[in-house]
């Protein structure tokens, strides 16, 4: 197991029920994620970490509504409600998450002019977070991803993990989706086609 890591994606208050960008049932996965953390030799967490007034917030674009699309210099961008603002309660990890075992926390989305879904790259698809280099230097080549949300940050992280040469599994039972205009089925198909292993439960 020394060459394997569990990557927990954005299990933060704003993505759980009652949060600013709540994913239905987002808090339901916490006990299962904690069980996976206990089993894992290496744990990495990601944390959405936006400055106030971030360019991906609908409130930064007068007249725009959340969940609509706009063109940004790096491509199309979904506009979101203000969420996971640096230092806010909403940006904190869910209070039930057993996060203390994490060896690394990757913060993403902190650049004001660009959003970041993936644990590996900003949404321009070229600016790295440094996670791939960290994992390689640690001798880790196999990843299991869990967290929020399946069809955005988990899915893009998984696709990038494969593209960076990591054997990658997504535990769907330890994820929840936003499912915006069919985005869940689209991402599941992309992950399957992209070489990501999709599992619903432990195989042992």
C-alpha positions as CSV (number, residue, x, y, z in Angstrom):
1,X,0.0,0.0,0.0
2,X,3.0,2.3,0.3
3,X,2.7,3.3,-3.4
4,X,-1.0,4.1,-3.1
5,X,-2.7,7.2,-1.9
6,X,-6.3,8.3,-1.1
7,X,-7.2,11.7,-2.5
8,X,-10.2,13.4,-0.8
9,X,-11.6,16.1,-3.0
10,X,-13.2,19.2,-1.5
11,X,-15.2,17.7,1.4
12,X,-15.9,21.2,2.7
13,X,-18.9,22.8,4.4
14,X,-20.0,24.9,1.4
15,X,-20.4,21.7,-0.6
16,X,-22.5,20.0,2.1
17,X,-26.2,20.5,2.9
18,X,-26.6,24.0,4.2
19,X,-23.6,25.3,2.4
20,X,-23.4,27.9,-0.4
21,X,-23.0,25.4,-3.2
22,X,-24.5,22.3,-1.5
23,X,-24.2,18.9,-3.2
24,X,-27.2,16.8,-2.3
25,X,-26.2,14.2,0.2
26,X,-22.7,15.6,0.4
27,X,-22.4,14.9,4.1
28,X,-23.6,11.3,3.7
29,X,-20.2,10.2,2.5
30,X,-18.2,11.4,5.5
31,X,-18.3,8.1,7.5
32,X,-17.3,6.0,4.4
33,X,-14.5,8.5,3.6
34,X,-13.3,8.3,7.2
35,X,-13.2,4.5,6.9
36,X,-11.1,4.8,3.7
37,X,-8.8,7.3,5.4
38,X,-8.2,4.8,8.3
39,X,-7.3,2.1,5.7
40,X,-5.0,4.3,3.7
41,X,-1.2,4.6,4.1
42,X,-1.2,8.0,2.4
43,X,-3.9,10.7,2.4
44,X,-4.1,13.9,0.4
45,X,-6.9,16.4,0.7
46,X,-7.9,19.2,-1.7
47,X,-9.5,22.4,-0.6
48,X,-11.4,24.9,-2.8
49,X,-9.9,28.2,-1.7
50,X,-11.3,31.2,-3.4
51,X,-10.5,34.9,-2.7
52,X,-13.6,37.1,-2.4
53,X,-14.8,38.3,-5.7
54,X,-13.4,35.4,-7.6
55,X,-13.9,35.5,-11.4
56,X,-15.9,32.2,-11.3
57,X,-18.6,33.7,-9.0
58,X,-21.8,34.9,-10.7
59,X,-21.7,37.9,-8.4
60,X,-18.5,39.1,-10.1
61,X,-20.4,39.4,-13.4
62,X,-23.3,41.9,-13.2
63,X,-26.5,40.5,-14.6
64,X,-25.2,36.9,-14.7
65,X,-26.9,34.1,-12.8
66,X,-25.3,31.1,-11.0
67,X,-25.0,27.9,-13.1
68,X,-24.8,29.8,-16.4
69,X,-21.8,29.7,-18.7
70,X,-19.5,32.5,-19.8
71,X,-16.4,32.6,-22.0
72,X,-13.2,33.2,-20.1
73,X,-9.7,33.6,-21.6
74,X,-9.1,29.9,-20.9
75,X,-12.4,28.7,-22.2
76,X,-16.0,28.2,-21.1
77,X,-16.6,28.6,-17.4
78,X,-19.7,27.8,-15.3
79,X,-20.6,30.6,-12.9
80,X,-21.1,29.6,-9.3
81,X,-22.6,31.1,-6.2
82,X,-20.0,32.6,-3.9
83,X,-18.4,29.7,-2.1
84,X,-15.3,28.4,-0.2
85,X,-14.0,31.9,0.4
86,X,-10.6,31.8,2.0
87,X,-10.8,31.6,5.8
88,X,-14.6,31.3,5.9
89,X,-16.6,28.7,7.7
90,X,-17.8,27.4,4.3
91,X,-14.2,26.8,3.2
92,X,-13.5,24.6,6.3
93,X,-13.5,20.8,6.0
94,X,-16.7,19.1,7.1
95,X,-16.5,18.9,10.9
96,X,-16.9,15.2,10.8
97,X,-14.1,14.5,8.4
98,X,-11.1,12.7,9.9
99,X,-8.7,15.1,8.1
100,X,-5.8,15.1,10.5
101,X,-4.1,12.1,8.8
102,X,-3.6,14.0,5.6
103,X,0.0,14.4,4.6
104,X,-0.7,17.2,2.1
105,X,-3.5,19.7,1.5
106,X,-3.7,21.1,-2.0
107,X,-5.5,24.4,-2.2
108,X,-7.0,25.3,-5.5
109,X,-8.9,28.2,-7.1
110,X,-6.9,30.8,-5.2
111,X,-5.9,32.7,-8.3
112,X,-8.5,35.4,-8.7
113,X,-8.8,35.2,-12.5
114,X,-9.0,31.4,-13.0
115,X,-11.1,28.6,-11.6
116,X,-9.7,25.2,-10.7
117,X,-11.6,22.0,-10.6
118,X,-8.8,19.5,-10.8
119,X,-6.4,18.6,-8.1
120,X,-3.6,18.6,-10.7
121,X,-4.3,21.6,-13.0
122,X,-6.1,25.0,-13.0
123,X,-8.9,25.3,-15.6
124,X,-6.5,26.6,-18.2
125,X,-5.3,23.0,-18.3
126,X,-1.6,24.1,-18.1
127,X,-1.0,25.7,-14.7
128,X,0.0,22.8,-12.4
129,X,-0.9,22.5,-8.7
130,X,2.3,20.5,-8.0
131,X,0.4,17.4,-6.9
132,X,1.7,15.1,-9.6
133,X,5.3,16.0,-8.8
134,X,4.7,15.5,-5.1
135,X,3.2,12.0,-5.6
136,X,6.0,10.9,-8.0
137,X,8.7,12.1,-5.6
138,X,7.0,10.1,-2.8
139,X,6.9,7.0,-5.0
140,X,3.1,6.9,-5.3
141,X,1.7,5.6,-8.6
142,X,-1.9,4.5,-7.6
143,X,-4.7,6.8,-6.5
144,X,-8.2,6.4,-5.2
145,X,-10.4,9.5,-5.4
146,X,-13.4,10.3,-3.3
147,X,-15.3,13.5,-2.4
148,X,-17.3,16.3,-4.0
149,X,-18.5,16.6,-6.6
150,X,-18.3,13.5,-8.9
151,X,-19.1,15.4,-12.1
152,X,-16.7,18.4,-11.5
153,X,-13.7,18.4,-9.2
154,X,-13.6,14.6,-8.7
155,X,-14.0,13.8,-12.3
156,X,-11.5,16.4,-13.7
157,X,-9.0,15.3,-11.0
158,X,-9.4,11.6,-12.1
159,X,-9.0,12.4,-15.8
160,X,-5.9,14.4,-15.1
161,X,-4.5,11.7,-12.8
162,X,-4.7,9.2,-15.6
163,X,-3.1,11.6,-18.0
164,X,-0.3,12.1,-15.6
165,X,0.4,8.4,-15.5
166,X,-1.3,7.3,-12.3
167,X,-3.5,4.2,-12.0
168,X,-6.7,5.8,-10.9
169,X,-9.9,4.6,-9.2
170,X,-13.0,6.7,-8.3
171,X,-15.1,5.3,-5.5
172,X,-18.5,6.4,-6.6
173,X,-20.2,5.4,-3.3
174,X,-17.9,7.9,-1.6
175,X,-18.7,10.7,-4.0
176,X,-21.8,12.8,-4.7
177,X,-22.7,14.8,-7.8
178,X,-24.1,18.2,-8.7
179,X,-25.6,16.8,-11.9
180,X,-26.0,20.1,-13.7
181,X,-27.8,19.6,-17.1
182,X,-26.7,15.9,-17.3
183,X,-23.1,16.6,-16.2
184,X,-23.0,13.4,-14.1
185,X,-23.6,11.0,-17.0
186,X,-21.3,13.0,-19.2
187,X,-18.5,12.8,-16.7
188,X,-19.0,9.1,-15.9
189,X,-18.7,8.4,-19.6
190,X,-15.6,10.6,-19.9
191,X,-14.0,8.8,-17.0
192,X,-14.7,5.4,-18.4
193,X,-13.4,6.3,-21.8
194,X,-10.4,8.0,-20.2
195,X,-9.2,4.9,-18.3
196,X,-10.5,5.7,-14.9
197,X,-11.7,2.6,-12.9
198,X,-15.1,3.3,-11.4
199,X,-16.1,1.3,-8.2
200,X,-19.1,1.4,-6.0
201,X,-17.7,-0.5,-3.0
202,X,-14.5,-2.1,-1.7
203,X,-13.4,-5.0,-3.8
204,X,-12.1,-7.0,-0.9
